[in-house]
């Protein structure tokens, strides 16, 4: 199987693993353990394990749970499930026992690959039919797998209710790696940095599937460390990396510097999962001399759906980019496409869009407008097709009937040089219905006060939109990818 920037990948993940194994070469390196894993070694392990699972009665398309952090064993578990034609069900290790138990029961899996660090929680919350994978000497012919068959199941965070299980087919999962490879012009000579958890769609599709489809390789570490990041990047000999805005901010405020060799080797840095503050992006690029390609992705779009072009001269700072290898539009409440410059909902159509929410036809129907996926993100599109994200439909602050996008307040706070993390949020208010508040994390040496930060906001966005209170916290709540979870701030700050 060869990467073609004009044609979405065909066939199955198995076909692509076989092609990489036949071509030879290293697929993964692990800087923390000095181990590596060739595509051939991965294929052989995946084929043997998939044959064993088939012999044990796991049917094509059945869910196979994977509870692993980043590492060699997790990579092997993931590809064993994919190779066999099963639905790799990646569980978020930071989701909490209730959410984990719900996902295990909901997906109806009978076998799970579980890392030793997760055994205790697995045993506490697993449903009766779900058991740890135990290798046997049994072997069976593998299931035939088509591009339309289920490949991946990943649960959303469930901030507004029960998590929804996003199902991707073999083709849409591969398309997730293809959109990244096209946009970033990845080649077999490229090596990414897998620092985000691969049980998150960004960590899985952008770095893991991007490396598979492009024929490149991946340096994978167990977790992000600001003090070790540049050293790991040098040891892993990476040419690009994909992170989230909070990691960009932590690196910017960190004390370590990349060596000249690292800066010369890295072609670009990539930011996704949430909007990157303009001031943070500019400051990072000024300090390290590395271009940041900002993008937007969802679990439902196999990660990337909007991205700035690779050429820095074509970047529009503050924009999530434009559709490359899929389509994007801005639509109003009636599903009618908006004029350029008019705010509406960002909607996506393309080969990387999910199949459905598992066992939830009502939610599936609600998230599609015809064949367009409704992202729930608000934005506007300029005359060149670049999309500027203005907020989330569910995160909008409605003060006195006026819609206020939290990101506008975030951007104002990030202009203070000591602000490492920032998130505005809505607080119930008898007078206006909702009022604006915000929370920040400051650099360790900062003496900035809440009042000082509030005055900054008043200067930038005016007194009506400025937060009534700015809370200074040691850490802001974040999901597994490092994305700040602003919807949790009310609960965190106002516990009864």
C-alpha positions as CSV (number, residue, x, y, z in Angstrom):
1,X,0.0,0.0,0.0
2,X,1.4,3.4,-1.0
3,X,0.6,6.8,0.3
4,X,-1.1,8.9,-2.3
5,X,-1.9,12.5,-1.4
6,X,-4.8,12.6,-3.9
7,X,-6.6,9.4,-3.0
8,X,-7.9,8.4,0.5
9,X,-6.4,5.1,1.8
10,X,-8.2,2.0,0.7
11,X,-8.3,-1.5,2.1
12,X,-7.9,-2.3,5.8
13,X,-5.4,-1.4,8.5
14,X,-4.1,-5.0,8.1
15,X,-3.2,-4.3,4.5
16,X,-1.2,-1.2,5.5
17,X,0.6,-3.0,8.3
18,X,1.6,-5.8,5.9
19,X,2.9,-3.3,3.4
20,X,5.0,-1.5,6.0
21,X,6.3,-4.9,7.3
22,X,7.2,-6.0,3.7
23,X,9.0,-2.7,3.1
24,X,11.0,-3.1,6.3
25,X,12.3,-0.5,8.7
26,X,11.6,0.8,12.2
27,X,8.1,1.7,13.1
28,X,8.5,2.9,16.8
29,X,11.2,4.0,19.1
30,X,10.9,4.5,22.8
31,X,13.4,7.0,24.1
32,X,12.7,6.3,27.8
33,X,13.5,2.6,27.5
34,X,15.9,2.6,24.5
35,X,13.7,0.0,22.8
36,X,12.5,0.0,19.2
37,X,9.9,-2.0,17.3
38,X,10.1,-2.7,13.6
39,X,7.1,-2.8,11.4
40,X,7.8,-6.5,10.7
41,X,8.0,-7.4,14.4
42,X,4.8,-5.5,15.0
43,X,3.1,-7.3,12.1
44,X,4.2,-10.7,13.3
45,X,3.0,-10.1,16.8
46,X,-0.3,-8.7,15.7
47,X,-1.0,-11.5,13.3
48,X,-0.3,-14.2,15.9
49,X,-2.3,-12.5,18.6
50,X,-5.2,-11.8,16.2
51,X,-5.2,-15.4,15.2
52,X,-5.4,-16.4,18.9
53,X,-8.3,-14.0,19.5
54,X,-10.2,-15.4,16.5
55,X,-9.7,-19.0,17.8
56,X,-11.0,-17.9,21.2
57,X,-14.2,-16.9,19.5
58,X,-13.9,-13.1,19.0
59,X,-16.0,-12.3,16.0
60,X,-15.2,-9.7,13.3
61,X,-16.2,-6.2,14.5
62,X,-16.4,-7.3,18.2
63,X,-15.0,-4.8,20.7
64,X,-11.6,-5.6,22.1
65,X,-10.8,-3.4,25.1
66,X,-7.3,-1.7,25.3
67,X,-6.4,-0.2,28.6
68,X,-2.8,0.8,28.2
69,X,-0.7,4.0,28.5
70,X,1.8,4.9,25.8
71,X,4.4,2.2,25.4
72,X,5.4,-0.8,23.4
73,X,2.8,-3.2,24.9
74,X,0.1,-0.7,24.2
75,X,1.1,-0.3,20.6
76,X,1.1,-4.1,20.2
77,X,-2.3,-4.4,21.8
78,X,-3.8,-1.8,19.5
79,X,-2.5,-3.2,16.3
80,X,-3.4,-6.8,17.3
81,X,-7.0,-5.7,17.6
82,X,-6.9,-3.8,14.4
83,X,-5.1,-6.5,12.5
84,X,-7.7,-9.1,13.4
85,X,-10.6,-7.0,12.2
86,X,-11.9,-6.3,15.6
87,X,-13.1,-3.0,17.0
88,X,-10.2,-1.6,19.0
89,X,-11.8,0.0,22.0
90,X,-9.4,2.5,23.5
91,X,-10.3,3.4,27.1
92,X,-9.3,6.7,28.6
93,X,-7.2,5.9,31.6
94,X,-8.0,9.3,33.1
95,X,-11.8,8.9,32.8
96,X,-12.5,7.6,36.3
97,X,-13.9,4.3,37.5
98,X,-17.6,5.1,36.6
99,X,-16.8,6.1,33.1
100,X,-14.5,3.1,32.5
101,X,-17.1,0.7,33.9
102,X,-19.8,2.2,31.7
103,X,-17.6,1.9,28.5
104,X,-16.7,-1.7,29.3
105,X,-20.3,-2.6,29.7
106,X,-21.6,-0.5,26.8
107,X,-19.2,-1.9,24.2
108,X,-20.1,-5.5,25.0
109,X,-16.5,-6.7,24.8
110,X,-15.4,-10.1,26.2
111,X,-11.6,-9.7,26.1
112,X,-9.4,-6.9,27.2
113,X,-5.7,-6.0,26.9
114,X,-4.8,-4.4,30.2
115,X,-1.6,-2.9,31.4
116,X,-0.4,-4.1,34.8
117,X,-0.8,-0.6,36.2
118,X,-4.6,-0.8,35.4
119,X,-5.4,-4.3,36.6
120,X,-6.8,-3.2,40.0
121,X,-9.3,-0.7,38.5
122,X,-10.2,-3.1,35.7
123,X,-11.1,-5.8,38.2
124,X,-13.2,-3.4,40.2
125,X,-15.4,-2.0,37.4
126,X,-15.4,-4.6,34.7
127,X,-18.7,-6.3,33.7
128,X,-19.0,-10.1,34.3
129,X,-18.5,-11.1,30.6
130,X,-15.2,-9.1,30.2
131,X,-11.9,-11.0,30.9
132,X,-8.2,-10.3,30.6
133,X,-6.6,-11.6,27.4
134,X,-4.8,-14.8,28.2
135,X,-2.6,-16.1,25.3
136,X,-3.1,-19.7,24.1
137,X,-1.6,-22.0,21.5
138,X,-4.8,-21.9,19.5
139,X,-4.7,-20.5,16.0
140,X,-7.4,-19.8,13.5
141,X,-7.7,-18.2,10.0
142,X,-8.2,-14.5,10.3
143,X,-11.5,-12.8,9.5
144,X,-11.8,-11.2,6.1
145,X,-11.8,-7.4,6.6
146,X,-13.3,-4.7,4.3
147,X,-12.7,-1.0,4.4
148,X,-16.3,-0.4,5.6
149,X,-15.9,-2.7,8.7
150,X,-15.6,-1.2,12.2
151,X,-12.0,-0.6,13.4
152,X,-12.0,1.8,16.3
153,X,-14.3,2.7,19.2
154,X,-13.4,5.7,21.3
155,X,-15.6,7.3,24.0
156,X,-16.1,11.1,24.3
157,X,-15.4,12.8,27.6
158,X,-19.1,12.9,28.6
159,X,-19.0,16.4,30.1
160,X,-22.7,16.9,29.3
161,X,-24.0,13.4,30.0
162,X,-23.0,9.8,29.4
163,X,-20.0,9.3,27.2
164,X,-20.8,8.5,23.6
165,X,-18.9,5.8,21.7
166,X,-17.5,7.1,18.5
167,X,-17.2,4.4,15.8
168,X,-14.6,4.6,13.0
169,X,-14.4,2.2,10.1
170,X,-11.2,0.8,8.7
171,X,-11.3,3.5,6.0
172,X,-12.2,6.5,8.2
173,X,-9.4,5.5,10.7
174,X,-6.9,5.3,7.9
175,X,-8.2,8.6,6.5
176,X,-7.3,10.2,9.9
177,X,-3.7,9.3,9.2
178,X,-4.0,10.3,5.6
179,X,-5.3,13.9,6.2
180,X,-2.3,14.5,8.5
181,X,0.2,13.0,6.0
182,X,-1.2,15.2,3.2
183,X,-1.4,18.4,5.1
184,X,2.1,18.1,6.6
185,X,3.7,16.4,3.6
186,X,4.9,13.5,5.7
187,X,7.4,11.0,4.1
188,X,9.1,7.8,5.1
189,X,12.0,9.9,6.3
190,X,9.8,11.7,9.0
191,X,9.6,10.7,12.6
192,X,6.9,12.1,14.8
193,X,6.8,12.5,18.6
194,X,4.1,10.6,20.4
195,X,3.7,12.5,23.6
196,X,-0.1,12.7,23.8
197,X,-1.9,9.6,25.1
198,X,-2.8,7.3,22.3
199,X,-6.1,6.5,23.9
200,X,-7.0,10.1,22.8
201,X,-7.9,10.6,19.1
202,X,-5.1,13.1,18.6
203,X,-2.4,10.8,19.9
204,X,-3.8,7.9,18.0
205,X,-4.7,9.2,14.6
206,X,-2.3,12.1,14.2
207,X,0.9,10.4,15.3
208,X,0.3,6.6,15.2
209,X,-1.9,6.4,12.1
210,X,0.0,9.3,10.5
211,X,3.2,7.3,10.8
212,X,1.5,4.1,9.4
213,X,0.0,5.8,6.4
214,X,3.0,7.9,5.5
215,X,5.5,5.1,6.0
216,X,7.4,7.1,8.6
217,X,8.1,6.2,12.2
218,X,7.2,7.5,15.7
219,X,9.1,8.2,18.9
220,X,6.7,7.4,21.7
221,X,7.0,8.5,25.4
222,X,4.8,7.5,28.3
223,X,3.8,11.1,29.1
224,X,4.7,14.7,28.6
225,X,7.4,16.2,30.8
226,X,8.4,19.8,30.2
227,X,11.8,19.2,31.7
228,X,12.6,16.2,29.5
229,X,10.7,17.0,26.3
230,X,13.6,18.5,24.3
231,X,16.0,15.8,25.5
232,X,13.6,13.1,24.4
233,X,13.1,14.9,21.1
234,X,16.8,14.8,20.5
235,X,17.2,11.2,21.5
236,X,14.2,10.2,19.4
237,X,15.6,12.1,16.4
238,X,12.2,13.5,15.6
239,X,11.3,15.7,12.7
240,X,7.9,16.9,13.9
241,X,5.6,16.8,17.0
242,X,2.0,17.2,17.8
243,X,0.8,18.6,21.1
244,X,-2.0,20.7,22.6
245,X,-2.0,24.4,23.6
246,X,-1.3,23.7,27.3
247,X,1.9,21.8,26.4
248,X,3.0,24.7,24.1
249,X,2.5,27.0,27.0
250,X,4.4,24.8,29.5
251,X,7.3,24.6,27.1
252,X,7.3,28.3,26.5
253,X,7.4,29.0,30.3
254,X,9.9,26.2,30.9
255,X,13.6,26.6,31.6
256,X,15.0,24.0,29.1
257,X,16.0,24.8,25.5
258,X,16.2,22.6,22.5
259,X,19.7,22.1,21.1
260,X,20.6,23.6,17.7
261,X,20.6,20.1,16.3
262,X,17.0,19.5,17.4
263,X,15.8,22.9,16.0
264,X,17.5,22.1,12.7
265,X,15.9,18.7,12.5
266,X,12.3,19.6,13.5
267,X,10.4,20.8,10.4
268,X,7.3,22.0,12.4
269,X,5.4,21.7,15.6
270,X,1.7,21.0,15.5
271,X,-1.0,22.2,17.9
272,X,-4.5,20.8,18.1
273,X,-7.5,19.8,20.3
274,X,-8.3,23.3,21.4
275,X,-7.6,26.9,20.3
276,X,-4.0,28.2,20.7
277,X,-3.8,31.7,22.1
278,X,-2.3,34.1,19.6
279,X,0.2,35.5,22.0
280,X,1.3,32.1,23.1
281,X,1.9,31.0,19.5
282,X,3.9,34.1,18.7
283,X,6.0,33.9,21.8
284,X,6.8,30.2,21.3
285,X,7.9,30.8,17.7
286,X,10.0,33.8,18.7
287,X,11.7,31.9,21.5
288,X,12.4,28.6,19.8
289,X,12.4,29.5,16.1
290,X,10.0,26.6,15.4
291,X,6.8,27.2,13.3
292,X,3.6,26.0,14.9
293,X,0.9,24.6,12.6
294,X,-2.4,25.2,14.3
295,X,-5.2,22.8,13.5
296,X,-8.6,21.6,14.7
297,X,-9.7,18.0,15.2
298,X,-12.4,15.9,16.8
299,X,-12.9,12.3,17.9
300,X,-15.7,12.2,15.3
301,X,-13.4,13.3,12.5
302,X,-10.5,10.9,13.3
303,X,-8.6,14.0,14.6
304,X,-7.6,16.6,12.0
305,X,-10.3,18.3,10.0
306,X,-8.9,21.9,9.7
307,X,-5.2,22.8,9.5
308,X,-3.0,25.7,8.5
309,X,-0.8,25.0,5.4
310,X,2.7,23.7,6.1
311,X,4.3,26.8,4.6
312,X,4.7,29.4,7.4
313,X,4.1,32.2,4.9
314,X,0.5,30.8,4.4
315,X,-0.3,30.6,8.2
316,X,-3.0,32.8,9.6
317,X,-2.2,33.1,13.3
318,X,-5.4,32.8,15.3
319,X,-7.0,30.5,12.6
320,X,-7.5,26.8,13.0
321,X,-6.7,26.6,9.3
322,X,-8.7,25.3,6.4
323,X,-10.1,22.0,5.2
324,X,-7.4,19.9,3.6
325,X,-8.4,16.4,2.3
326,X,-12.0,17.0,3.6
327,X,-14.6,19.8,3.4
328,X,-15.7,22.4,5.8
329,X,-18.5,24.9,5.9
330,X,-20.1,27.4,8.3
331,X,-23.9,26.8,8.7
332,X,-26.7,28.6,10.6
333,X,-29.3,27.1,12.9
334,X,-31.3,25.9,9.9
335,X,-28.4,24.1,8.2
336,X,-28.0,26.9,5.6
337,X,-24.4,27.8,4.7
338,X,-23.4,31.2,6.0
339,X,-21.7,33.9,4.0
340,X,-18.0,34.4,4.5
341,X,-17.2,36.3,7.7
342,X,-20.6,35.4,9.3
343,X,-20.5,33.3,12.5
344,X,-22.1,29.9,12.6
345,X,-21.5,26.2,13.4
346,X,-18.4,24.6,11.8
347,X,-19.5,21.5,9.9
348,X,-17.3,18.8,8.3
349,X,-17.7,16.3,5.5
350,X,-15.1,13.8,4.2
351,X,-13.6,10.3,4.4
352,X,-12.4,10.8,7.9
353,X,-15.8,11.4,9.4
354,X,-17.1,8.7,11.9
355,X,-19.6,6.0,11.1
356,X,-21.9,6.5,14.1
357,X,-22.3,6.7,17.9
358,X,-22.4,3.1,19.0
359,X,-25.9,1.9,19.9
360,X,-27.2,5.5,19.9
361,X,-29.0,6.2,16.6
362,X,-30.7,9.3,18.1
363,X,-27.4,11.0,18.9
364,X,-26.0,9.9,15.5
365,X,-28.9,11.5,13.7
366,X,-28.7,14.7,15.8
367,X,-25.0,15.2,15.0
368,X,-25.5,15.0,11.2
369,X,-27.1,17.6,9.0
370,X,-27.4,15.5,5.9
371,X,-23.9,14.2,5.3
372,X,-22.3,17.1,7.2
373,X,-21.0,16.4,10.7
374,X,-22.1,19.1,13.2
375,X,-19.0,19.8,15.3
376,X,-20.6,22.0,18.0
377,X,-17.8,24.5,17.4
378,X,-18.7,28.1,16.5
379,X,-16.6,29.9,13.9
380,X,-16.4,32.0,10.8
381,X,-14.7,31.5,7.5
382,X,-12.8,34.2,5.6
383,X,-12.6,34.7,1.9
384,X,-9.5,32.4,1.6
385,X,-11.3,29.5,3.3
386,X,-9.5,29.8,6.7
387,X,-11.7,29.1,9.7
388,X,-11.5,31.1,12.9
389,X,-13.0,29.3,15.9
390,X,-15.0,31.7,18.2
391,X,-16.3,29.2,20.8
392,X,-18.3,26.2,21.6
393,X,-22.1,26.1,21.4
394,X,-22.2,24.5,24.8
395,X,-19.6,26.8,26.4
396,X,-21.0,30.1,25.3
397,X,-21.6,32.5,28.2
398,X,-24.9,34.3,27.8
399,X,-24.8,37.4,29.9
400,X,-27.9,39.6,29.8
401,X,-28.9,38.0,26.5
402,X,-25.5,38.7,24.9
403,X,-23.3,35.8,23.7
404,X,-19.8,35.9,25.0
405,X,-17.2,33.5,23.7
406,X,-14.9,32.3,26.5
407,X,-11.9,32.2,24.2
408,X,-12.0,36.0,23.8
409,X,-11.4,36.3,27.6
410,X,-8.8,33.5,27.4
411,X,-6.9,35.5,24.8
412,X,-6.9,38.6,26.9
413,X,-5.5,36.7,29.9
414,X,-2.8,35.1,27.9
415,X,-1.4,38.5,27.0
416,X,-0.1,38.7,30.5
417,X,3.5,37.2,30.4
418,X,3.0,35.2,33.6
419,X,-0.2,33.4,32.6
420,X,0.5,29.7,31.8
421,X,-3.1,28.4,31.6
422,X,-6.4,30.4,31.3
423,X,-10.0,29.5,31.0
424,X,-13.1,31.7,31.2
425,X,-16.4,30.2,32.2
426,X,-20.0,31.0,33.0
427,X,-21.3,31.4,36.5
428,X,-25.0,31.6,37.4
429,X,-26.1,35.2,38.2
430,X,-29.5,36.5,39.3
431,X,-29.1,39.8,37.5
432,X,-27.8,38.7,34.1
433,X,-28.6,35.0,34.0
434,X,-24.9,34.3,33.8
435,X,-21.8,36.2,34.6
436,X,-18.2,35.8,33.4
437,X,-15.5,34.4,35.7
438,X,-12.1,33.0,34.8
439,X,-9.3,30.8,36.3
440,X,-5.6,31.0,35.6
441,X,-2.4,29.2,36.4
442,X,0.6,31.5,36.8
443,X,4.3,30.8,36.3
444,X,6.0,29.9,39.6
445,X,7.8,33.2,40.0
446,X,4.8,35.4,39.3
447,X,3.4,37.9,41.8
448,X,0.5,38.9,39.6
449,X,-2.8,39.4,41.4
450,X,-6.4,38.7,40.5
451,X,-7.2,42.4,40.4
452,X,-4.3,43.0,38.0
453,X,-5.5,40.3,35.7
454,X,-9.1,41.6,35.8
455,X,-7.9,45.1,34.9
456,X,-6.0,43.6,31.9
457,X,-9.3,42.0,30.7
458,X,-11.2,45.2,31.1
459,X,-8.6,47.0,28.9
460,X,-8.8,44.3,26.3
461,X,-12.5,43.2,26.1
462,X,-14.3,46.0,28.0
463,X,-16.0,45.9,31.4
464,X,-19.1,44.0,30.3
465,X,-17.2,41.0,29.0
466,X,-14.4,41.1,31.6
467,X,-14.6,38.5,34.3
468,X,-16.1,39.6,37.6
469,X,-13.5,37.4,39.3
470,X,-10.2,35.8,38.3
471,X,-9.3,32.7,40.3
472,X,-5.6,31.8,40.6
473,X,-5.2,28.1,40.8
474,X,-2.2,25.7,41.0
475,X,-3.6,23.7,38.2
476,X,-6.6,23.9,35.9
477,X,-8.7,20.7,35.2
478,X,-7.6,19.0,32.0
479,X,-8.6,16.0,30.0
480,X,-6.2,13.2,29.0
481,X,-4.9,15.1,26.0
482,X,-4.1,18.2,28.2
483,X,-7.1,20.1,27.0
484,X,-8.5,22.5,29.7
485,X,-11.9,21.4,30.8
486,X,-13.6,24.7,31.5
487,X,-17.0,23.1,32.1
488,X,-15.6,21.6,35.3
489,X,-14.5,24.9,36.8
490,X,-17.8,25.7,38.5
491,X,-17.8,22.4,40.2
492,X,-14.2,22.7,41.2
493,X,-14.4,26.3,42.6
494,X,-17.9,26.2,44.1
495,X,-18.2,22.9,45.9
496,X,-20.9,23.0,48.5
